[in-house]
Every structure is written in structure tokens, then in C-alpha cells.
């Protein structure tokens, strides 16, 4: 039986910031400046980041959004 806690698929800004070991304020600063690669999705009034995108973004060296979207869009197609 798997005893490790499952990571949620979608993360709030607070959860995403905690995952990256930064403050929520710094997370929003990265997002608004374009230094955070992955874009959030909106579910009604909720804004969430996709866990696997954040994980891959870190693996790729945390490129800025412009570069990330070029790479991620190509990888998806």
C-alpha cells in the first residue's frame, strides 16, 4: 500500500508557492512579471496551476513564460 500523500493535480497559488518553497507574494510577483512559466487555469472563480506543469517547469530550469510557452506548446503537440 502506498503510504505517501498524493499531490493534488491542481494547486492554488498558496499551494503552488509552498511547492516551490517561496512566499505567495513572491509567487504572484513571478506570475505577473512573466518569470513564472506555467499559466493558471480558471475553474469558475477558482484560479489553479497544474502540478505537472510546475514540476516540469522546475526540471527545465525555471525558464521565463515566453520561453516556457514555446517549449511546452511544442512538447504538447
MOKABEL-V406404 format. One record per backbone hydrogen bond with DSSP energy under -0.5 kcal/mol. NH is the residue of the N-H (numbers start at 0). CO is the residue of the C=O. Records with the same first field share a line. If there is no record, write none. Layout:
BEGIN
NH = CO ; CO
END
This chain:
BEGIN
2 = 0
10 = 48
15 = 11
16 = 12
17 = 13
18 = 14
19 = 15
20 = 17
21 = 16
26 = 22
27 = 23
28 = 24
29 = 25
30 = 26
31 = 27
32 = 28
33 = 29 ; 30
34 = 29
35 = 29
36 = 34
40 = 47
42 = 45
43 = 41
45 = 42
47 = 40
48 = 10
50 = 8 ; 48
52 = 49
53 = 49
54 = 50
55 = 51
56 = 52
57 = 53
58 = 54
59 = 55
60 = 57
61 = 56
64 = 33
67 = 63
68 = 64
69 = 65
70 = 66
71 = 67
72 = 68
73 = 69
74 = 70
75 = 71
76 = 72
END
